[in-house]
Amino acid sequence: MITYNKTLIEYFKQNDTEFKKFLNEKFEKSSISSFIQFMDGFFYKIGLISTNIKPIEGSKWDSQYTLSIDNVFSKEPGDILVTDIPVHRKQAEEKLSKVVIELFTCIDMGQVNEKVTS
C-alpha cells in the first residue's frame, strides 16, 4: 500500500500535534528501524487492528479497517468499510489514509499512553 504508507509518513513528519509527537518519540526510542513496521504495531496497540485494501472486480478495490473492542477512538469495534463502491487502487488507498488520519483527531491521549506503555 504505497500511497497509504506515503500519506501517513508525510502526516507524521509534521510533528505538530501531541499524538504525532508521542508516536515519533516512541519510534525514536524503539529498536525498530522501519517506521511503517513501527506504525503498524503502534496502531495495533491502540486498537486499530488492521488496514486493508482488497481487489473486488477487475481493477477496482475496496478499503477497510478493523477496530478492537478496546480501541482509543471511541468508535464501535469491528470491520469498517471505507469505500461505498469499488474504486481504483490508488483511490482506495487515499480514502483509507484519509479515514485513518481522521481517527487520530478524536483520541484520548491518556488512553493512548496507557495502551502503549502497558
C-alpha distances in whole Angstrom, upper triangle without the diagonal:
4,6,5,6,9,10,11,12,14,16,17,18,21,22,25,25,26,23,21,24,24,21,21,24,23,21,23,26,23,23,20,19,15,14,11,13,15,14,12,16,18,16,17,21,21,20,16,16,13,10,8,8,11,12,16,18,18,15,15,12,13,11,13,13,16,19,22,25,26,23,24,23,26,24,25,23,21,18,18,17,15,16,19,19,16,15,13,9,9,11,10,7,10,12,10,10,14,15,14,15,18,19,19,22,24,24,28,27,30,28,25,28,29,26,25,28,30
4,6,5,6,9,10,11,12,14,16,16,19,21,23,24,26,23,20,23,24,20,20,24,23,20,22,25,23,23,20,18,14,13,11,13,16,14,14,18,19,18,19,23,23,22,19,19,16,13,12,11,14,15,19,20,20,16,16,14,15,14,16,16,19,22,25,28,28,25,26,25,28,26,28,26,24,22,21,19,17,18,22,21,18,16,14,10,9,12,11,8,10,13,12,11,14,16,15,16,19,20,20,23,25,25,29,28,31,29,26,28,30,28,26,29,31
4,6,5,6,9,10,11,12,14,15,17,20,22,22,24,22,19,22,23,20,20,24,24,21,23,26,25,25,22,20,16,15,12,16,17,15,15,19,19,18,20,23,23,22,19,19,16,13,12,11,14,16,19,20,20,16,16,14,14,13,15,16,19,21,24,28,28,25,25,23,27,25,26,25,24,21,20,18,16,16,19,19,17,14,12,9,7,9,9,6,7,10,10,8,11,14,13,14,17,18,18,21,23,24,27,27,30,29,26,28,30,28,26,30,32
4,6,5,6,9,10,11,13,14,16,18,20,20,22,19,17,20,21,17,18,22,21,19,22,24,23,23,20,19,15,13,10,13,15,12,12,16,16,14,16,19,19,18,15,16,13,10,10,10,13,16,18,21,21,17,16,14,13,11,12,12,16,18,21,24,24,21,21,20,23,21,23,22,21,18,17,16,13,14,18,18,17,15,13,10,8,10,9,5,6,9,7,5,9,11,10,10,14,15,15,18,20,20,24,24,27,25,22,25,27,24,23,26,28
4,5,5,6,9,10,11,12,15,16,19,19,21,18,15,18,19,15,15,19,18,16,18,21,19,20,16,15,12,10,7,10,12,10,10,14,14,13,15,18,18,18,15,16,13,11,12,12,16,18,21,23,23,20,19,17,17,14,15,14,17,19,21,25,24,21,21,20,24,23,24,23,22,20,19,19,16,18,22,22,20,18,17,13,12,13,12,9,10,12,10,8,11,13,11,12,15,16,15,18,21,21,24,23,26,25,21,23,26,23,21,24,26
4,6,5,6,9,10,11,13,15,18,19,21,18,15,18,19,16,16,19,19,17,19,22,21,21,18,16,13,11,9,13,14,12,14,17,17,16,19,21,21,21,18,19,17,14,15,15,18,20,23,25,25,21,21,18,19,16,18,17,20,22,25,28,27,24,24,23,26,25,27,26,25,23,22,21,18,20,23,23,22,19,17,14,12,14,14,10,10,13,12,9,12,15,13,13,16,17,17,19,22,22,25,24,28,27,23,25,28,25,23,27,29
4,6,5,6,9,10,11,14,16,16,19,16,14,17,18,16,15,19,20,17,20,23,22,23,20,19,15,13,11,15,15,13,14,17,17,15,18,21,20,20,17,19,16,14,15,15,19,21,23,25,25,22,20,18,18,15,16,16,19,20,23,26,26,22,22,20,24,23,25,24,24,22,20,19,16,18,21,22,20,18,17,14,11,12,13,9,8,11,10,7,9,12,10,9,13,14,14,16,19,20,23,22,26,25,22,24,27,24,23,26,29
4,5,5,6,9,10,12,14,14,16,13,11,14,15,12,12,16,16,14,17,19,19,20,17,16,13,10,9,12,12,9,11,14,13,12,15,17,16,17,14,16,14,12,14,15,19,22,24,27,27,24,22,20,19,15,16,15,17,18,21,24,23,19,18,17,21,20,23,22,22,20,19,19,16,18,22,23,22,20,19,17,14,15,14,11,10,12,10,7,9,11,9,8,11,12,11,14,17,17,20,19,22,21,18,20,23,21,19,22,25
4,5,5,6,9,11,13,14,16,14,11,13,14,12,11,14,15,12,14,17,17,18,15,14,11,8,8,12,11,9,12,15,14,14,17,18,18,19,17,18,17,15,17,18,22,24,27,29,29,26,25,22,22,19,19,18,20,21,23,26,25,22,21,20,24,24,26,25,25,24,22,23,20,22,26,27,25,23,22,19,16,17,17,14,13,15,14,10,13,15,12,11,15,16,14,16,19,19,21,20,23,23,19,21,24,22,20,23,25
4,6,5,7,10,12,14,16,14,11,13,16,13,12,16,17,15,16,20,20,21,19,17,15,11,12,15,15,13,15,18,17,16,20,21,20,22,19,21,20,17,19,20,23,26,28,30,30,27,26,23,23,20,21,20,22,23,26,29,27,24,22,21,25,25,28,27,27,26,24,24,21,22,26,27,26,23,22,19,16,17,18,14,13,15,15,11,12,15,13,11,15,16,14,16,19,20,22,21,25,24,21,23,26,24,22,25,28
4,6,6,8,9,10,13,11,8,11,13,12,11,15,16,15,16,20,20,22,19,18,16,12,13,16,15,12,15,17,15,15,18,19,18,19,17,20,18,16,19,20,23,26,28,31,31,27,26,23,22,19,19,18,21,21,23,26,25,21,19,18,22,22,25,24,25,24,22,22,19,21,24,26,25,23,22,20,17,17,18,14,13,14,14,10,10,13,11,8,11,13,11,12,16,16,19,18,21,21,18,20,23,22,20,23,26
4,5,6,8,9,11,9,6,8,10,8,7,11,12,11,13,16,16,18,16,16,14,10,11,14,12,10,13,15,13,13,17,17,16,18,16,19,18,17,20,21,25,28,30,33,33,30,28,26,25,21,21,19,21,21,23,25,24,20,18,18,21,22,25,25,25,24,23,24,21,24,27,29,28,26,25,23,20,21,20,17,16,17,16,12,13,15,12,10,13,14,11,13,16,15,18,16,19,19,16,17,21,19,17,20,23
4,5,8,11,13,12,8,9,12,11,8,12,14,12,13,16,17,19,17,16,14,11,13,16,14,13,16,18,16,16,20,21,20,22,20,22,22,20,22,24,27,30,33,35,35,31,30,28,27,24,24,23,24,24,26,29,27,24,22,22,25,26,29,28,29,28,27,27,24,26,30,31,30,28,27,24,21,22,22,19,18,20,19,15,16,18,16,13,16,17,14,16,19,19,21,19,22,23,19,20,23,23,20,22,26
4,5,8,11,11,8,9,12,12,10,13,15,15,15,18,20,22,20,19,18,14,16,19,17,15,19,20,18,18,22,22,21,23,21,24,23,22,24,26,29,32,34,36,36,33,32,29,28,25,25,24,26,25,27,30,28,24,22,21,25,25,29,29,30,29,27,28,25,27,30,32,31,29,28,26,23,23,23,20,18,20,19,16,16,18,16,13,15,17,14,14,18,18,20,18,21,22,19,20,24,23,21,23,27
4,6,8,8,5,5,9,9,8,10,13,12,13,16,17,20,19,19,18,14,16,18,16,14,18,19,16,17,20,20,19,21,20,23,23,22,25,27,31,33,36,38,39,35,34,31,30,26,26,24,25,24,26,28,26,23,20,20,23,25,28,28,29,29,27,28,26,28,31,33,33,31,30,28,25,25,25,22,21,22,21,17,17,19,17,13,16,16,13,14,17,16,17,15,18,20,17,17,21,21,18,20,24
4,7,8,7,7,10,11,11,13,15,16,16,19,21,24,23,22,21,18,19,22,19,17,20,21,18,19,22,22,20,22,21,25,25,24,27,28,32,35,37,39,40,37,35,32,31,27,27,25,26,25,27,29,26,23,20,19,22,24,28,28,30,29,28,29,26,29,31,34,33,32,31,29,26,26,26,23,21,22,21,18,17,19,17,13,15,16,13,12,15,15,16,14,18,19,17,18,21,22,20,22,25
4,5,5,6,8,10,11,12,14,15,17,18,20,23,22,23,22,18,19,21,19,16,19,20,17,16,20,19,17,20,19,22,23,22,26,28,31,34,36,39,40,37,35,32,30,26,25,23,24,22,24,25,23,20,16,16,19,21,24,25,27,27,26,27,25,28,30,33,33,31,31,30,27,26,26,23,21,22,21,17,17,17,15,12,13,14,10,9,12,12,13,11,14,16,14,14,18,18,17,19,22
4,6,5,6,9,10,10,12,14,15,17,18,22,21,22,22,18,19,21,18,16,19,19,15,16,19,17,15,18,18,22,23,23,26,29,32,36,37,40,41,39,36,33,31,28,26,23,24,22,23,24,21,18,15,15,18,20,24,24,27,27,26,28,26,29,32,34,35,33,34,31,29,29,28,25,24,24,22,19,19,19,17,14,15,14,10,10,12,11,10,8,11,13,11,11,15,16,14,16,19
4,5,5,6,9,10,11,12,14,16,17,20,19,20,19,15,16,18,15,12,15,15,12,12,15,14,12,15,15,18,19,19,23,25,29,32,34,37,38,35,33,30,28,24,23,20,20,18,19,21,18,15,12,12,16,18,21,21,23,24,23,25,23,26,29,32,32,31,31,28,26,26,25,22,21,21,19,16,16,16,13,11,12,11,8,9,10,8,9,7,10,11,9,10,13,13,12,14,17
4,5,5,6,9,10,11,12,14,15,18,17,18,16,13,14,16,13,11,14,15,12,12,16,15,14,16,16,19,19,19,22,24,28,31,33,36,37,34,32,29,27,24,23,20,21,20,21,23,21,18,15,15,19,20,23,23,25,25,24,25,23,26,29,31,31,30,29,27,25,24,24,21,20,20,18,15,15,16,13,11,13,13,9,11,13,12,13,11,14,15,12,12,16,16,14,16,19
4,6,5,6,9,10,10,12,14,18,17,18,17,14,16,17,14,13,16,17,13,15,18,17,16,19,18,21,22,22,25,28,31,34,37,40,40,37,36,33,31,27,26,23,24,23,24,25,23,20,17,18,21,23,26,26,28,28,27,29,27,30,33,35,35,33,33,30,28,28,27,24,23,24,22,19,19,20,17,15,17,16,12,14,16,14,14,11,14,15,12,12,16,16,14,15,19
4,6,5,6,9,10,11,12,16,16,17,17,14,16,16,13,12,15,14,11,13,15,14,13,16,16,19,21,21,24,27,31,34,37,40,41,38,36,33,31,27,25,22,22,21,21,23,20,17,15,16,19,21,24,24,26,26,26,28,27,30,33,35,35,34,33,31,29,29,28,25,24,25,22,19,20,20,17,15,17,16,12,14,15,13,12,9,11,12,9,9,12,13,10,12,15
4,5,5,6,9,10,11,14,13,14,13,10,12,13,9,8,11,11,8,10,13,12,11,14,14,16,17,18,21,24,28,31,33,36,37,35,33,30,28,24,23,20,20,19,19,22,19,16,14,16,19,21,23,22,24,24,24,26,24,27,31,33,32,31,30,28,26,26,25,22,21,22,20,17,18,18,15,13,16,14,11,14,15,13,14,11,13,13,10,10,13,12,10,12,15
4,5,5,6,9,10,13,12,12,12,9,12,13,10,9,13,13,11,13,16,15,15,18,17,19,20,20,23,26,29,32,35,38,38,35,34,31,30,26,25,22,23,22,23,25,23,20,18,19,23,24,27,26,27,27,27,28,26,29,33,34,33,32,31,28,26,27,26,23,22,23,21,18,19,20,17,15,18,17,14,16,18,16,17,14,17,17,13,13,17,16,13,15,18
4,5,5,6,9,12,12,13,14,12,15,15,12,12,15,15,12,15,17,16,16,19,19,21,22,23,26,29,32,35,38,41,42,39,37,34,33,29,28,25,25,24,24,26,23,21,19,21,24,26,28,28,29,29,29,31,30,33,36,38,37,36,35,32,30,31,30,26,26,27,25,22,23,23,20,18,21,20,16,18,20,18,17,14,16,17,13,12,15,15,12,13,16
4,6,5,6,10,10,12,13,11,13,13,9,10,13,11,9,12,14,13,13,17,17,19,20,21,24,27,30,34,37,40,40,38,36,33,31,28,26,23,23,22,21,24,21,19,17,19,23,24,27,25,27,27,27,29,28,32,35,37,36,35,34,31,29,30,29,25,26,27,24,21,23,23,19,18,21,19,16,19,20,17,17,14,15,15,12,10,13,13,9,10,13
4,5,5,8,7,9,9,7,10,10,7,8,11,11,9,12,14,14,15,18,17,18,19,20,23,25,29,32,35,38,38,35,34,31,30,26,25,22,23,22,22,25,23,20,19,21,24,25,28,26,27,27,27,29,28,30,34,35,34,33,32,29,27,28,27,23,24,25,22,20,22,22,19,18,21,20,17,20,21,19,19,16,18,18,14,14,16,15,12,13,16
4,6,8,9,9,11,9,13,13,10,12,15,14,13,16,18,17,18,21,21,22,23,23,26,29,32,35,38,41,41,38,37,34,33,30,29,26,26,26,26,29,26,24,22,24,28,29,31,30,31,31,31,32,31,34,37,39,37,36,35,32,30,31,30,26,27,28,26,23,25,26,22,21,24,23,20,22,24,22,22,19,20,21,17,16,19,18,14,15,18
4,7,9,10,13,12,15,14,11,13,16,14,13,16,18,16,18,21,21,22,24,25,27,30,33,37,40,43,43,41,40,36,35,32,30,27,27,26,26,28,25,24,22,24,28,29,31,30,31,31,32,34,33,36,39,41,39,38,37,34,32,34,32,29,29,31,28,25,27,27,24,23,26,24,21,24,25,22,22,18,19,20,17,15,17,17,13,13,16
4,5,8,10,10,13,11,8,11,13,11,11,15,16,14,17,19,20,20,21,22,25,28,31,34,37,40,41,38,37,34,33,29,28,25,25,24,24,26,24,22,22,24,27,28,30,28,29,29,30,32,31,34,38,39,37,36,35,32,31,32,31,27,28,29,26,24,26,26,23,22,25,24,21,24,25,22,22,19,20,20,17,15,17,16,12,12,15
4,6,9,11,13,11,9,13,14,13,13,17,17,17,19,22,21,21,22,23,26,28,31,34,37,40,40,38,38,34,34,30,29,27,26,26,26,28,26,25,24,27,30,31,32,30,31,31,32,33,33,35,39,40,38,37,36,32,31,33,31,28,29,31,28,25,28,29,25,25,28,26,24,27,28,26,26,23,24,23,20,19,20,19,15,15,18
4,6,7,9,7,6,10,11,10,11,14,15,15,18,20,19,19,19,20,22,25,27,30,34,36,37,34,34,31,30,27,26,24,24,24,24,27,25,23,23,25,28,29,30,28,28,28,29,30,29,32,36,36,35,34,32,28,27,29,28,24,26,27,24,22,25,26,22,22,26,24,22,25,27,24,25,23,24,23,19,19,21,19,15,16,18
4,6,9,8,8,11,13,13,14,16,18,18,20,22,21,21,20,21,23,25,27,30,34,36,36,33,33,30,30,27,27,25,25,26,26,29,28,26,26,27,30,31,32,30,30,29,30,31,30,32,36,36,34,33,31,27,26,28,27,24,25,27,24,22,25,26,23,22,26,25,23,26,28,26,27,24,26,26,22,22,24,22,18,20,22
4,5,5,6,9,10,11,12,14,16,17,19,20,18,18,17,17,19,21,24,26,30,32,32,30,29,26,26,23,23,21,22,23,24,27,26,24,24,25,28,28,30,28,27,26,27,27,26,28,32,33,30,29,27,24,22,25,23,20,21,23,21,18,22,23,19,20,23,22,21,24,26,24,26,24,26,25,21,21,23,21,18,20,22
4,5,5,6,9,10,10,12,14,15,16,18,16,17,16,16,18,20,23,26,29,32,32,29,28,25,25,22,21,19,20,21,22,25,24,21,21,22,25,26,27,26,25,25,25,25,24,26,30,31,29,28,26,23,21,23,22,18,19,21,18,16,19,20,16,16,20,19,17,20,22,21,23,20,23,22,18,19,21,19,16,18,21
4,5,5,6,9,10,10,12,14,15,16,14,14,13,12,14,16,19,22,25,28,28,26,25,22,21,18,18,16,18,18,20,24,23,20,20,20,24,24,25,23,23,21,21,22,21,23,27,27,26,24,23,19,18,20,18,15,16,18,15,13,17,17,14,15,18,18,16,20,22,20,23,21,23,22,18,20,22,19,17,19,21
4,5,5,6,9,10,11,13,15,16,14,13,12,13,15,17,20,23,26,29,30,27,27,23,23,20,19,17,17,18,19,23,22,19,20,21,24,24,25,23,22,21,22,23,22,25,28,29,27,26,25,21,21,23,21,17,19,21,18,16,19,20,16,17,21,19,18,22,23,21,23,21,23,22,18,19,21,18,15,18,19
4,5,5,6,9,10,11,13,14,13,13,13,14,17,20,23,26,29,32,32,30,29,26,25,21,20,18,18,18,18,22,20,18,18,19,23,23,25,22,22,22,23,24,23,26,30,31,29,28,27,24,23,24,23,19,21,22,19,17,19,20,16,16,20,18,16,20,21,19,20,18,20,19,15,16,17,15,12,14,16
4,5,5,6,8,10,11,12,10,11,11,12,14,17,21,24,27,30,30,28,27,23,22,18,17,15,15,15,16,20,18,16,15,16,20,20,22,20,20,19,20,21,20,23,26,28,26,26,25,22,20,21,20,16,17,18,15,13,16,16,12,13,16,14,13,16,18,16,18,16,19,17,13,15,17,14,12,15,17
4,5,5,6,9,10,11,9,8,8,9,12,15,18,21,24,27,28,26,25,21,20,16,15,12,12,13,14,18,17,14,15,16,19,19,20,18,17,17,17,19,18,21,25,26,25,24,24,20,20,21,18,15,17,18,14,13,16,16,12,14,17,15,14,18,19,17,19,18,20,18,14,16,18,14,13,16,17
4,5,5,6,9,10,9,9,10,12,15,18,21,24,27,31,32,30,28,25,23,19,18,15,14,14,14,17,16,14,15,16,19,19,20,18,18,18,19,21,21,24,28,29,28,28,27,24,24,25,22,19,21,21,18,16,19,18,15,16,19,16,15,19,20,17,18,17,18,16,13,14,15,12,10,13,14
4,5,5,7,9,9,10,11,13,16,20,23,26,29,32,33,31,29,26,24,20,18,15,14,13,13,16,14,12,12,14,17,18,19,17,18,19,19,21,21,24,28,29,29,28,28,25,24,25,22,20,21,21,17,16,18,17,13,14,17,14,13,16,16,14,15,13,15,13,10,11,12,9,7,11,12
4,5,5,6,5,7,8,10,13,17,20,24,26,29,31,29,26,23,21,17,15,11,11,10,11,14,12,10,10,11,14,14,16,14,15,15,16,18,17,21,24,26,25,25,25,22,22,22,19,17,18,18,14,13,15,14,10,12,14,11,10,14,14,12,14,13,15,13,10,12,13,10,9,13,14
4,5,5,5,5,7,10,13,17,20,23,26,29,31,29,27,23,21,17,15,11,10,9,9,12,11,9,11,12,15,15,16,13,13,14,15,18,18,22,25,27,26,26,27,24,24,24,21,19,20,20,16,16,18,16,13,15,16,13,13,17,17,14,16,15,16,14,11,13,13,10,10,13,13
4,6,7,8,11,14,17,21,23,27,29,33,35,33,31,27,24,21,18,14,13,11,9,12,10,8,9,12,15,15,16,14,15,17,18,21,21,25,28,30,29,30,30,27,27,27,24,22,23,23,19,18,20,18,15,16,18,14,14,17,16,13,14,13,14,11,8,10,10,6,6,9,9
4,6,8,11,13,17,21,23,27,29,33,34,33,30,26,24,20,17,13,12,9,8,10,8,6,6,8,11,12,14,12,14,16,16,19,19,23,26,28,28,28,29,27,26,26,23,21,22,21,17,17,18,16,13,14,15,11,11,14,13,10,10,10,11,8,6,9,9,6,7,11,11
4,6,9,11,15,18,21,25,26,30,32,30,28,24,21,18,14,11,8,5,5,7,6,4,6,8,10,10,11,9,10,12,13,16,17,21,23,26,26,26,27,25,25,24,21,20,21,19,16,16,17,15,12,14,15,11,12,15,13,11,12,13,14,11,9,13,12,9,10,14,13
4,6,8,11,15,18,21,23,27,28,27,24,21,18,14,11,7,6,5,7,10,10,7,9,9,12,11,11,9,10,10,11,14,14,18,20,23,22,23,24,21,21,21,18,16,17,16,12,13,14,12,9,12,13,9,10,14,13,12,14,15,16,13,12,15,15,12,13,16,16
4,7,10,14,16,20,22,25,27,26,24,20,17,14,11,7,5,5,6,10,11,9,12,12,14,13,13,10,9,9,11,14,15,18,21,23,22,23,24,21,22,21,18,17,19,17,14,14,17,14,12,15,16,13,14,18,17,15,17,18,19,16,14,17,17,13,14,17,17
4,6,10,13,16,18,22,24,22,20,16,14,11,8,5,5,7,9,13,14,12,14,14,17,15,15,12,10,9,10,12,13,16,19,20,19,20,20,17,18,18,15,13,16,15,11,12,15,13,11,14,16,13,15,18,18,17,20,20,22,19,17,20,20,17,17,20,20
4,7,10,14,16,19,21,19,17,13,11,8,6,4,7,9,12,16,17,14,16,15,18,15,16,13,12,9,10,10,10,13,16,17,16,16,17,14,14,14,11,10,12,11,8,9,12,10,9,12,14,12,14,17,18,18,21,21,24,21,19,22,22,19,19,23,23
4,7,10,13,16,17,16,14,10,8,6,5,6,9,12,15,18,20,18,20,18,21,18,18,16,13,10,10,10,10,11,15,15,13,14,14,11,13,13,9,8,12,11,8,10,13,12,11,15,16,15,17,20,21,21,24,25,27,25,22,25,26,23,23,26,27
4,7,9,13,14,12,10,6,5,4,6,9,12,15,18,22,23,21,23,21,23,20,20,18,16,12,12,10,9,10,13,13,10,10,10,8,10,10,7,7,11,10,8,11,14,13,13,16,18,18,20,22,23,24,27,28,31,28,26,29,30,26,26,30,30
4,6,10,11,10,9,5,5,6,8,11,14,17,20,23,25,23,25,24,26,23,22,20,17,13,13,11,11,11,13,12,9,10,11,9,12,12,9,10,14,13,12,15,17,16,17,20,21,21,23,26,27,27,30,31,34,31,29,32,33,29,29,33,33
4,6,7,7,6,4,7,9,12,15,17,21,24,27,29,27,29,27,29,26,25,23,20,16,16,13,14,12,14,12,8,9,9,8,12,12,10,12,15,15,14,17,19,19,20,23,24,24,26,29,30,31,34,35,37,35,32,36,36,33,33,36,37
4,7,8,6,5,7,10,12,16,18,22,25,27,30,28,30,28,30,26,25,24,20,16,16,13,14,11,12,10,7,9,10,10,14,14,11,14,17,16,16,19,21,20,21,24,25,25,28,30,31,32,35,36,39,36,34,37,38,35,35,39,39
4,6,5,7,10,13,16,19,22,26,29,31,34,32,34,32,33,30,29,27,24,20,19,16,16,14,14,11,8,9,10,11,15,15,13,16,19,18,18,21,23,23,24,27,28,28,31,33,34,35,38,40,42,39,38,41,42,38,38,42,42
4,6,8,12,15,18,22,24,28,31,34,36,34,36,34,36,32,31,30,27,23,22,19,19,16,17,13,10,10,9,11,14,15,14,16,19,19,20,22,24,24,26,28,29,30,32,34,36,37,40,41,44,41,39,43,43,40,40,44,44
4,7,11,13,17,20,23,27,30,33,35,33,34,32,34,31,31,29,26,22,21,18,17,14,16,13,9,8,6,7,10,11,11,13,16,16,17,19,21,22,23,25,27,28,30,32,33,35,38,39,42,40,37,40,42,38,38,42,42
4,7,10,14,17,21,24,27,30,32,30,31,29,31,28,27,26,23,19,18,14,14,11,12,9,5,5,5,6,10,9,9,12,14,13,14,17,18,19,20,23,24,25,27,29,30,32,35,37,39,37,35,38,39,36,36,40,40
4,7,10,14,17,20,24,26,28,26,28,25,27,24,24,23,20,16,15,11,11,9,11,8,5,5,6,5,9,8,6,9,12,11,11,14,16,16,17,20,21,22,24,26,27,28,32,33,36,33,31,34,35,32,32,36,36
4,7,11,14,17,20,23,25,23,25,22,24,21,20,19,16,12,11,7,7,6,8,7,5,7,9,8,11,9,6,9,11,10,9,13,14,13,15,18,18,19,21,23,24,25,29,30,33,30,28,32,33,30,30,34,34
4,7,11,14,17,20,22,19,21,19,21,18,18,16,14,10,9,6,5,6,9,10,8,9,10,9,10,9,5,7,9,8,6,10,11,10,11,14,15,15,18,20,21,22,25,27,29,27,25,28,29,26,26,30,30
4,7,10,14,16,18,16,18,16,18,14,14,13,10,7,5,4,5,8,10,12,11,13,14,13,14,13,9,10,12,9,7,10,12,10,10,13,14,13,16,18,19,19,23,24,26,24,22,25,26,23,24,27,27
4,7,10,13,15,12,14,13,15,12,12,10,8,6,5,7,8,11,14,15,15,16,17,15,16,15,12,11,13,11,8,10,12,9,8,12,13,11,14,16,16,16,20,21,23,20,18,22,22,19,20,24,24
4,7,10,12,10,13,12,13,11,10,7,5,4,6,9,11,14,16,18,18,19,21,19,20,19,15,15,17,15,11,13,15,12,11,14,15,12,15,17,16,16,19,20,22,18,17,21,20,17,18,22,21
4,7,8,6,9,9,10,8,7,5,5,7,8,11,13,16,19,21,21,23,24,22,23,22,18,18,19,17,14,15,16,13,11,14,14,11,13,16,14,13,15,17,18,15,14,18,17,14,16,19,19
4,5,5,9,10,11,9,8,5,7,9,11,15,17,20,22,25,25,26,28,25,26,25,22,21,23,21,17,18,19,16,14,17,17,13,15,18,16,14,16,17,18,14,14,17,15,12,15,18,16
4,6,9,10,10,9,7,5,8,11,13,17,19,22,24,27,27,29,31,29,29,28,25,24,26,23,20,21,22,19,17,19,19,15,17,19,16,15,15,18,17,14,14,17,16,13,16,18,17
4,7,9,9,9,9,8,11,14,15,19,20,24,26,29,29,31,32,30,30,29,26,25,26,24,21,21,22,19,17,19,18,14,15,17,15,12,12,14,14,10,11,14,12,10,13,15,14
4,6,7,7,8,7,10,13,13,17,18,21,24,26,27,28,29,27,27,26,23,22,23,21,18,18,18,15,13,15,14,11,12,14,11,9,10,12,13,9,9,13,12,9,12,15,14
4,6,8,10,10,13,16,16,19,19,23,25,28,29,29,30,28,28,27,24,23,23,21,18,18,18,15,13,14,13,9,9,11,9,6,7,9,9,6,7,10,10,9,11,14,14
4,5,9,10,12,14,13,16,16,20,22,25,26,26,28,26,26,24,22,21,20,18,16,16,15,12,10,11,10,6,7,9,6,5,7,10,12,9,9,13,14,12,14,17,18
4,7,9,12,15,14,17,17,21,22,26,27,28,30,29,28,26,24,23,23,20,18,19,18,14,14,15,13,9,11,11,8,7,9,12,13,10,12,15,15,14,17,19,19
4,6,9,11,10,14,14,18,19,22,24,25,27,26,26,24,21,21,21,18,16,17,16,13,12,14,12,9,12,12,9,10,12,15,16,14,14,18,18,16,18,21,21
4,7,9,9,13,14,18,19,22,23,25,27,26,27,25,22,22,22,19,17,19,18,15,14,17,15,12,15,16,13,14,15,18,19,16,17,20,20,18,20,23,22
4,7,8,12,14,18,19,22,23,25,27,25,26,24,21,21,22,19,17,18,19,15,14,17,16,13,16,17,15,15,16,19,20,16,16,20,19,16,19,22,21
4,6,10,13,16,17,19,20,22,24,23,24,23,19,19,21,18,15,18,19,15,14,18,17,14,17,19,18,17,20,22,23,19,19,22,22,19,21,24,23
4,7,10,12,14,16,16,18,21,19,21,19,16,16,18,15,13,16,17,13,13,17,16,14,17,20,18,19,21,23,25,21,21,24,24,21,22,26,25
4,6,9,11,14,14,16,19,18,19,17,13,14,16,12,10,13,14,10,11,15,14,12,16,17,17,18,21,23,25,22,21,25,25,22,23,27,27
4,6,8,10,11,13,15,15,16,14,11,12,14,10,9,13,13,10,12,15,15,14,18,19,19,20,24,26,28,25,24,28,28,25,26,30,30
4,7,9,10,11,13,13,13,11,8,10,10,7,6,10,10,7,10,13,12,12,16,17,17,19,23,25,27,25,23,27,28,25,26,30,30
4,5,6,8,11,11,12,9,7,10,10,7,8,12,11,10,13,15,15,16,19,20,21,23,26,28,31,29,27,31,32,29,30,33,34
4,7,9,12,14,15,12,10,14,14,11,12,15,14,13,16,18,17,18,22,22,23,25,29,31,33,31,30,34,34,32,33,36,37
4,6,10,12,14,11,10,14,14,12,13,17,16,16,18,21,20,21,24,25,26,28,32,34,36,34,33,36,37,34,35,39,39
4,7,9,11,9,8,12,13,11,13,16,16,16,18,21,21,22,25,26,27,29,33,34,37,34,33,36,37,34,34,38,39
4,6,8,6,6,10,10,10,12,14,15,15,18,20,20,22,24,26,27,29,33,34,37,35,33,36,37,34,34,38,39
4,6,5,6,9,10,11,12,14,16,17,18,20,21,23,25,27,28,30,34,35,38,36,33,37,38,35,35,38,39
4,5,5,6,9,10,11,12,14,16,17,18,20,21,23,25,27,28,32,33,36,33,31,34,35,32,32,35,36
4,5,5,6,9,10,11,12,14,15,16,18,20,22,23,26,27,31,31,34,32,30,33,35,32,31,35,36
4,5,5,6,8,10,10,12,14,15,16,19,20,22,24,26,29,30,33,32,29,32,34,32,31,35,36
4,6,5,6,9,10,11,12,14,15,17,19,21,22,24,28,29,32,29,27,30,32,29,29,33,34
4,5,5,6,9,10,10,12,14,15,17,19,21,22,26,26,29,27,25,28,30,27,26,30,31
4,5,5,6,9,10,11,12,14,16,17,20,21,25,26,29,27,25,28,30,27,27,30,32
4,6,5,6,9,10,11,13,15,16,18,20,23,25,28,26,24,27,29,27,26,30,31
4,5,5,6,9,10,11,13,15,16,18,21,22,25,23,21,24,26,23,23,27,28
4,6,5,6,9,10,11,13,15,16,20,21,24,22,20,23,25,22,22,25,27
4,6,5,6,9,10,11,14,16,19,20,24,22,20,23,25,23,23,27,28
4,5,5,6,9,10,12,14,17,19,22,20,18,22,24,21,22,25,27
4,5,5,7,9,11,12,15,16,19,18,15,19,20,18,18,22,23
4,5,5,7,10,11,15,15,19,17,15,18,21,19,18,22,24
4,5,5,7,10,14,15,18,17,16,19,21,20,20,23,25
4,5,6,7,11,13,16,14,13,16,18,16,17,20,22
4,6,6,9,10,13,12,11,14,16,15,15,18,20
4,6,9,10,14,14,12,15,18,17,18,21,22
4,7,9,12,12,11,15,16,16,17,20,21
4,6,9,8,8,11,12,12,13,16,17
4,5,5,6,9,10,11,12,14,16
4,5,5,6,8,10,10,12,14
4,5,5,6,9,10,11,12
4,5,5,6,9,10,11
4,5,5,6,8,10
4,6,5,6,8
4,6,5,6
4,6,6
4,6
4
